[in-house]
Amino acid sequence: MGITNDLIVVGPHDNIYITTYISEPDTLEGRDNSFFKTLRSTIPLLLKIKQTYIYYCESSPLRNVNISSHFKCMETTDKESISLLNNGIEYDEENEIIFVSNLVDRRIRLFNRNPNNKYHLKYLNDIKIGFPGDNLHFKKDENGNTILTVGVMGRLLDHMKFVLKSQKEGKLSGDESTYFGGVKIVIGKGTDLSNKQELVKNTKVELLVMQNNLFKGISSAYEIKDKVYMSSWADDGLLVCKLK
């Protein structure tokens, strides 16, 4: 089992930026849920030791064939791309902007992609969302505003308690924690993303869904028309909520 989480594909040769969300891979036998292993993975978060990265993977195409034979992957070199818990990643191709979510810091980090230096991402700014955000979805609305939809959970401590209790019971825990669903982030058209004051002024963060014990472990959310579709790594199926 690996340590990678989410990825984006960038042109023209289908190269990849990919995030890691844990520092060590699981064994072939599965995840070790022992107390020692749990403690070992939790201590870096408590001590704020950054151990998750963004990798740039460059493809090597087969001769005369339009597919890649393998990828050479290296960590991006800038320190701002190293995080406590990197997770979702999205890409604004038109403006060469990369968005990376972080569960622990509860923010979206913005980078400018430099095609001339593929292993370096220029840090631009942060958007504080107030919730642990997992996967991201990017789109532009009819007015040219940037729309990011993020799958989010409640307090990270509550989530970890749910995971540990479920592991102990061998089934999903029936706790009564509040589980949030999705957050919509709207960045106004033409905003200077490197200007903190302008970004804050022109960005609106809206909680789309808040629900009690219906759907746990929300990992992704997508708003379309008057509905929000949410997926989960803990529950089966999808949760669909109609916006009021």
Protein Blocks (a to p, Z undefined) as FASTA:
>chain_A
ZZbfbdcdddfkopacdddfbfbdcdfkbpcfbfklmmmmmmmmmnopafbdcddddddd
dehiacdfbdcddddfbfklpcfbdcbdcddfknopacdddfklopacdddddfklmkbc
cdfbdcdehiacfbddddddfkopacddddddddfklmmmmmmmmmmnopacfbfbdcdf
bdcddddehiafklmklmmmmpccddfbdcehkbghiabdcdehjbccdddfkbgcjddd
ddZZ
